């Protein structure tokens, strides 16, 4: 019988590294960590410079009063997607959205206006919503932006602070720079027009759409090859789905890293009256906005050729939603 030990058996400890070797490993780790940190800071600095340079080429050089800063004041922006293709010579605004943003609640309301909406206001000739900007440009290019903001502001009963216009090619560039969007295409789509080069062919279902196909998705209305046609309300819903997907991509790590590239790529396709410093403030204030804090409203109405007639109740609800966002947190 083996003798009973009077001490509790303990596992053997690993041999200690010599002090000199231990110090060498510590110094190596610190050196590598410092190099990685410096590389990260350098890259972050490069991205910051790239973003600043891109923004400088997009916005105006107008100063921004402290009380007008987007980080303090709730503001409203008119977003126009313009059809400026050489094949058509058009300036119609196929996409019309009004966004109110509140920095206190980090929330937003985005209202989409169907392109064929009848706008009937005193002192203005009745017309489709998407025709006004083109008419204002034809009359006086210098005042077109201000007149469009004033008109849409009267229609939605809010003051519009800024306007941003992006053409079809700029829209495509944004999607391509973000490596496409995962979109749920709601129906088969097919329409071709040799005159302006349109060639829409999409199948129903979830898929990744890149620039041209994403544009086809939001533009689709008519069909001449066997698929069902679409209306302006359905187009607006698609536009808002794409907008939500873009915001989701921009909130991702990859999207943040590509933000400067995105702005730089579309610089020649965006026109805005937002000062460069204000654009930076908008990005800093809303880049992390929770998508659940964005209230999407797409106006609907009855079709009475050649217009979509909105109900007073729906229009009033949209006006109220915009005003509510602007007033929260005061």
C-alpha positions, -999 to +999 in steps of 0.1 A: +000+000+000+015+034-011+023+059+017-003+086+023+010+121+015+004+146+043+003+175+017-023+181-010-010+173-044-009+204-067-003+206-105+031+215-115+035+252-126+049+259-161+085+270-161+089+308-160+103+326-190+136+342-184+132+379-175+151+390-206+128+370-230+097+382-211+107+418-215+114+412-253+079+398-258+063+427-240+083+453-260+074+435-293+037+435-284+038+472-275+056+480-307+031+461-329+001+476-311+016+511-315+021+505-353-014+491-357-028+521-338-008+546-358-018+529-391-055+531-380-052+567-371-035+575-403-062+557-423-089+575-403-072+608-410-070+600-447-107+591-448-115+624-429-095+644-454-111+626-483-146+632-470-139+669-464-125+673-498-155+656-514-179+677-494-161+709-504-168+701-541-205+695-534-218+722-511-217+760-512-192+782-493-219+802-476-214+806-438-238+789-413-250+809-383-246+789-350-284+790-344-290+775-379-266+746-374-282+712-382-269+699-348-292+724-331-321+733-354-347+710-370-345+715-408-363+705-439-347+693-472-363+689-506-348+660-526-353+659-563-343+631-586-340+646-621-342+630-655-314+648-673-305+622-699-292+636-732-316+613-750-346+630-736-334+665-728-358+664-699-356+681-665-386+665-650-383+655-614-392+618-613-384+616-576-397+642-552-392+637-514-394+662-485-375+652-453-378+670-420-350+662-396-348+668-358-314+668-340-330+667-305-349+634-311-326+621-339-357+614-359-370+622-394-401+622-415-398+616-452-428+623-475-428+611-512-448+630-537-461+611-567-448+627-599-483+631-614-498+648-583-520+677-591-507+708-574-533+736-574-523+767-555-533+803-557-511+824-580-497+793-597-509+776-629-521+741-620-497+714-631-482+680-623-457+680-594-428+669-615-433+697-641-427+727-619-389+726-615-384+722-653-407+751-659-389+773-634-356+765-650-369+774-684-382+807-671-351+817-650-324+792-640-311+814-612-343+815-593-356+779-601-344+763-568-359+791-546-392+789-565-394+752-563-387+752-525-413+779-520-439+760-541-434+726-525-432+743-491-466+759-497-480+726-508-469+707-477-473+738-454-437+737-441-407+759-447-381+741-469-346+752-459-326+734-486-329+716-519-307+688-533-309+675-568-293+643-581-295+630-617-300+594-628-262+588-633-255+601-598-281+577-584-265+548-602-230+558-589-242+558-553-256+523-556-225+510-573-201+526-548-220+508-521-216+475-539-253+472-547-284+468-526-304+438-515-339+446-528-372+427-527-385+433-563-422+432-559-432+422-595-418+412-629-409+443-648-403+447-685-402+478-706-380+489-735-377+522-754-350+525-781-355+562-783-340+569-749-322+536-743-345+523-716-343+485-712-360+474-680-360+437-674-364+425-638-378+394-622-398+393-590-379+383-558-351+392-534-319+400-553-289+423-553-294+453-576-265+475-589-268+510-602-287+506-635-310+478-623-318+498-591-327+528-612-349+505-634-366+493-602-375+528-590-385+541-624-407+513-637-442+523-647-452+512-682-448+478-698-446+468-735-435+432-732-462+414-712-457+424-676-482+443-654-479+480-653-472+500-621-485+533-607-469+563-590-478+551-555-460+518-561-430+537-575-429+558-543-429+527-521-400+514-541-381+547-539-385+546-501-374+510-499-342+519-518-337+550-496-339+528-465-314+503-479-290+531-488-292+544-452-286+509-439-255+505-460-242+539-450-246+530-413-225+499-417-187+499-411-181+494-448-205+522-457-189+547-433-155+539-448-169+545-483-188+577-475-161+599-489-159+578-521-196+580-525-198+618-522-167+622-545-181+599-571-215+617-574-200+652-570-207+661-606-242+647-604-254+666-573-265+702-571-274+716-537-277+749-519-266+734-486-233+750-474-204+726-471-201+731-434-237+723-430-234+691-449-206+680-425-229+688-396-258+668-412-235+638-416-221+641-380-256+645-366-276+619-385-251+592-397-261+570-368-299+577-370-319+546-360-339+535-391-369+530-368-369+567-361-376+575-398-413+579-406-418+571-443-450+585-459-459+580-495-489+600-506-516+582-525-546+594-544-571+587-572-561+588-608-581+613-629-561+617-661-537+634-663-534+639-626-533+620-593-557+637-569-547+635-533-573+634-506-573+664-483-571+640-453-539+623-466-523+656-475-531+670-441-517+639-424-484+643-442-482+680-433-489+672-397-462+645-396-436+669-410-445+696-385-445+672-356-410+661-364-398+697-366-414+707-333-403+678-311-378+685-284-383+722-284 
